Amino acid sequence: MRRGGVLAFCPPGRRDSGDDHQLILGQGDSLAGRLLLVDALGMKFRELKLRKNPECPVCGTHRTITKLIDYDQFCGIRGQEEPVYGGVPVISVEELKKKLDAKSDIFILDVREPHEYQICNLGGYLIPLGDLPKRVSELDSSREIVVHCKMGGRSAKAVSFLKQAGFAKCIT
């Protein structure tokens, strides 16, 4: 299968740091205003000249963007509030690591599918989310349960289900 797209075959910093060194030393030719296309399969190189757009809000004649944006504000990050998935309490990776290192009595419940568990796991107890309602009796409601999955969605659903089933100490 052949796919189009961009492939950065040089290790990060390799080509661009060479360009930086050329600029600093004042030797060689910069790629400023040019785009170097590399066909690694055919070992061919092609160069395109880029024209400056006078209407560009960053580098044009009438600049409207003159500084970097506030990335946290742009992404909707509002400070250090407690992370919650739809009302479900969340534990941070750092907190979980501290609890594991301290040998706290926590039960890790993995609600991913068996094939995902085989790829990588935390050594937790595997009950796929779809099987949880019929296997909930395998869990001890008196223990603190940390539920996890790949992205957080399934574990949030599992925590909601467990809370409704009377499990007071479960988080994702």
Secondary structure, 3 states (H helix, E strand, C coil): CCCCCCCCCCCCCHHHHHHHHHHHHCCCCCCCCEEEEEECCCCEEEEEECCCCCCCCCCCCCCCCCCCCCHHHHCCCCCCCCCEECCEECCCHHHHHHHHHCCCCEEEEECCCHHHHHHCCCCCEECCHHHHHHHHHHCCCCCEEEEECCCCHHHHHHHHHHHHCCCCCEEC
